[in-house]
Every structure is written in C-alpha cells, then in structure tokens.
Amino acid sequence: MVVTAVAPRPQPRAGDRDAVLVVIGGLPGSGKTTLLRRLLAERVPGVTGLDSEQVTARVRRAGIGLPYRLLRPFVHSWHRWRVLRGIGGPAPVVVLTDPWTSAPWRTVVLCVARAAGRSVRLVLLDASPEEARDGQTARGRAISARALRRHAKRWHRLLRSMRSRHGQHAVVVDRPRADRLTLGELVDLPVSGRTPRSR
C-alpha cells in the first residue's frame, strides 16, 4: 500500500484562501462519513460537508420507512443535486464524500468545480473490500456483494491510475492515517488536476 503523508498545516479560516473542493473518495464503508463527521466537528467557519447519509437521515426523519434498496435511487439523485448546488455555492470550503468510482460523475463534479472557480483536493481512503464490508455492517446498511465487487474493480483501477505519472495530485491514505487527518491538511493538499478515467 502506498501512503503519502502530509505535513500538518494551520487550520483554515473562511476568507483565508480561494474556494476549495475537498473530495474524500473510497469504497462504500471505507470510513468516508466517519472522517467527514470528525472534520466537521472541528467547527471551522465557512466549511460545508456533503454526504449521502445526510440525505438518508432526512428521509428517515420524514417518516419514510421503505427499505433502503428502494430509496437508494431517490437518495442518490437528491444527494447529487445537493453536491452540484453546494460546489457552485458560496461556502469557501466544500468537503464531499463519494466513492469516486464513476468516471462520468467525476467528470461532472470536476467540471462544475472548475466553472465555480474551485480548486480541488483529492484524498483516497484505501480500505480493502473486506474492511469496507465490515464498515457497512457497522453502519447497518450494506450494498450487495455484486455492487461491492463492481466498486472494488473500479476503485483498484482508479488507484493504479492515480499512482501513475499522471496521478501525482491525489493523496492515498490507509484508515489509521485517515484517523489523524485534519481539515487544515486536506485543504492544503496539492491541487488536483484531471482525474484519470477508469472504465
């Protein structure tokens, strides 16, 4: 496993820097939401976090008790709408959690960020499929084994691309390292260029 360490940086403050999009990518269950919650707990002004579980929670609070497999298309559509609106919005820092395994969606996100004048920082949580499955079990919501295999195949292809000479601007971390990341570190990562396409 390749782990790129990032030196600690001062905490960001709204207005200190240009608009930034931080993408936290990883397999479902890899710990993206846990990391986002911890970063938001730092309570840095001007930071917006976007995660699909926020939408799921709102749907559940509305009293909709359908099985998640039936809600998933609606949740994902609503979440993606929130993502595009958030990236184009006024928040100085937007932190997005996403599997980052869909090449078309990556392209849309990066194009919208570029149009909004946001620089992009990309951190990839390199958890194994087994670790991801354990994470799904812990959160009480799992995708099918077939869907996980599909994500894992695309994920490994993405990692290979990022570790090539064309992928110098993504930071790949394992879960113990992710547990120590701070928002200041993520905002000060090297600016990400075009994300390599995986099929």
N, C-alpha and C positions, 0 to 999 in steps of 0.2 A: 504494500500500500504506500502511495506517495502522499506525504503530509507536508504541506507548506506552512511554516509558522509565520505569524505576523507579529511584528513588534507592537507592544502596547502604545496607544495614542491617547491624547486628551479626549474627554467626552465632547461630542459635537453639541453645538447650540444653534438654534434656528437663527438664520441670518449670517452665520459664520462662513458659509460656503455656498456654491451653486446647488441647484436642485439635484437630488440623488435618488436613484432607484437601487435598492439592495435586493437581490434575488437570492433566496435560500432554497437551493434545489436538493432533491433527494427522493428516494423511493417512499411510497406511502408507508408510514410507520417508522421512518428513519429518525424522527426526532425534530422535524422542522417546526411543528407547532410549539413544542416544548421550548425550543430555542427562542422563537418569536415572543412567547409569553415572558420569558426571562428578560429579553431585551426591552420589552415594553415596560416591565417593572422598574427599569431604571428611570422612568418618568422624565425622559429628555424632551423638552418642549419642541414642537414642530415635527414630531415623528408620528406617522400613520402606519399601522400594521394591517396587512390584508392576508386572511387565511380562510379557506373554505369552511373550516369548523365554526367560524363566526356566523356564517350563513346558516349552517345546520342548527346551531343553538337558537337562532332567531326563529327558525321554522318550528322547532320543538316548543319554544315558549309560546308560540301562537296556537298551540294545541293540536298541531297536525301529527297524528300518530302512525302514519303509514310507515311500512318498512323502508329502511334507508335505500335499498336497491331500487325502489320505486321513486324515491325522492331525488336520487343522485342526479338525473339529467337536469332537473329544475335547480338544484343546489349549485351545480357546476355552471349553469348558464347565468344565474344571478351573481355568483362569485366572479365570473369573468367580466361581467358588466361592471361590477364594483372595482375590479382591478383596472380596467381601462379608464374609468372615471377618476379613480384615485391617482393614477400616473399622470393624467392630464390636469389634476387639481393643484391647489396652491401649497400643499404641505411640502416643506423643504426636503424632508426625508420620507420616502415610502419604502417599507420593508415588505416584500412579497414572499410568501412560501408557495412553492409549486414543485411538482415532480420534475419539471423541466425536461421531460422525455418526449414531448410533442414538438416536432420541428415546426409545423405551421404556427402553433401557438407561440413558440419562442420568437418567431419572426414578427408576429403581430405585436407582442409586448415590446420588443426592442425598437420596432418602427414607431410605436406610439411614444415610447420614452424619448427617442431622438426628436420627434416632432415637438414634444413638450420641453425640449432643452435639458433633459435629464441625463447626467452621466450614469453609467451602470456599473455596479459592483456585483460580482457573482461569487458565491461560496457554495460549494457542493459537499453535502454530507455523505460520505462514502460508507454507508452501512450495507452489510450483506443482506441478501434476501431473507436469511434466517433471522437476523436481527430485526429487519423490517416486519416480518411476520409476528415476532414477539411484541413489537411495538403496537401493532394493530390489535393484538389480543389484549394488551394492557389498556388500550383506549376503548375497548369494547365495540369496535367497528372494523371489520376486515373486508378486503376485497377478495375476489375469487383467486384460487391458485393460478388459473389461466391468466387472469389480468395481471397478477404479480409477475408471472414469468415474462409477459409481454413488456411490462415496465422494466424489469431487470435486464432484458436483452437490449432495449434501447438505452438504458442507463449505462451499461458497460460500454456500449459503442460511443456514447457521449463522452465518457471518461477517457477512452482511448484518444478521441479527437482532441479533448482539452489538454491532454498530456503530450500531444504532438507539438511541432514547432509552430502550429497555427493557433494553439490554445494557451498562450502564455498568461492570459489575464483572468483566469479563474483560479481560485484557491480551493484546494481539495483538502478536507479535514475529516478525521475519524470522529466518532462520537465523544470520546474523552476530551479531545481538543475542542470540539464544539461547545462542550460544557464550560469552557473557560473563555470563550469569545465574548467581547464586549461590543456595544454598539459603535463606540469610537473606532475600534479596529475594523469593523465592517465598512463603515463609511470611508475610511482611509485606505481601503484596498486599492490596488491598481485599477484603473478604468478598464472595463471590459470592452473588447471590440466585438466584431460579428461572431455570433455563436456558431460553431461548426454544425452543419446539418447532419442529422442521423436519420436513417430511413427505417 
